[in-house]
Structures are given as C-alpha cells and as structure tokens.
C-alpha cells in the first residue's frame, strides 16, 4: 500500500472494512483486530489516523444494513416478517448510494492536514 498513494490506500481500507463487516459485525471485535494493523499502514504511508478511523467507521456502518451475521438485523426482519431476500432487493440501491457518498467523503480526510493524535 506504500506505493499506491494515499487516496488508493484509504479506498482499499474502506472496501476491506466493508467486506470484513459482513463477517464480523461486532464493532469492538473488528476494531481490536484491524485498528492496530491499519494504524501501522496509515503511519507508513503518511495518512492521518483520523482518515483511517473514518474509513473504518464508514466501512463498518454502511454494511450493517445487509450483514447476514447481524443478530439485530435478522431479529428485526423476523419480527417485521420481512424475508431477507426481499430486504436485500429493497436496500441495495440505497446502500450503493450511501457507499459512494461515503467514499467521496473520504477525499477531504486525505487532502486536508489533520493532526490530533
């Protein structure tokens, strides 16, 4: 990732976190597994930690609406008597829209000088 550039690196982190969230829906477990690794990557390529955390949060939050391993989602769909396949067909267009918006919102985190921790 060092030679890919900062915007490519943050995009890779965003996609990786989104994909990982489909398997590990627990935010604290995913943070404990990935933040130490992603912190080192962001330090190596000169990316702010705020940008890395934003990619983590966007990746984690957006895919919660379709994660089949999410007990909350499956429970709510069960109570509402909405089949998972019907929910996926309904939510995918919106999910694609907010995923693109989230990706665009990562641009300022790379281009702005952020320092804090």
Residue pairs with C-beta under 8 A, 6 or more apart in sequence:
1 8
1 9
1 12
1 41
1 44
1 45
2 44
2 45
4 12
4 45
6 45
6 46
6 47
6 51
6 110
7 106
7 107
7 110
9 41
9 42
9 45
9 47
10 47
10 51
10 52
10 55
10 106
10 109
10 110
11 103
11 106
13 38
13 41
13 42
13 52
13 55
13 56
13 59
14 55
14 58
14 59
14 102
14 103
14 106
15 59
16 34
16 59
17 30
17 34
17 55
17 56
17 58
17 59
17 60
18 58
18 59
18 60
18 62
18 63
18 99
19 63
20 30
20 34
20 59
21 30
21 59
21 60
21 63
21 64
21 67
22 63
22 66
22 67
22 68
22 69
23 69
24 30
24 33
24 69
25 64
25 67
25 69
25 70
25 71
27 60
30 56
30 60
31 56
34 56
35 53
35 56
38 52
38 55
38 56
39 49
39 52
41 47
41 52
42 48
42 49
42 51
42 52
43 49
47 110
48 109
48 114
48 115
49 116
49 117
50 109
50 114
50 116
51 106
51 109
51 110
51 114
54 105
54 106
54 109
55 106
55 109
58 102
58 103
58 105
58 106
62 95
62 98
62 99
62 102
63 95
64 70
64 73
65 73
65 91
65 95
66 73
66 87
66 88
66 91
66 92
66 95
67 73
68 74
68 84
74 84
77 83
77 84
77 87
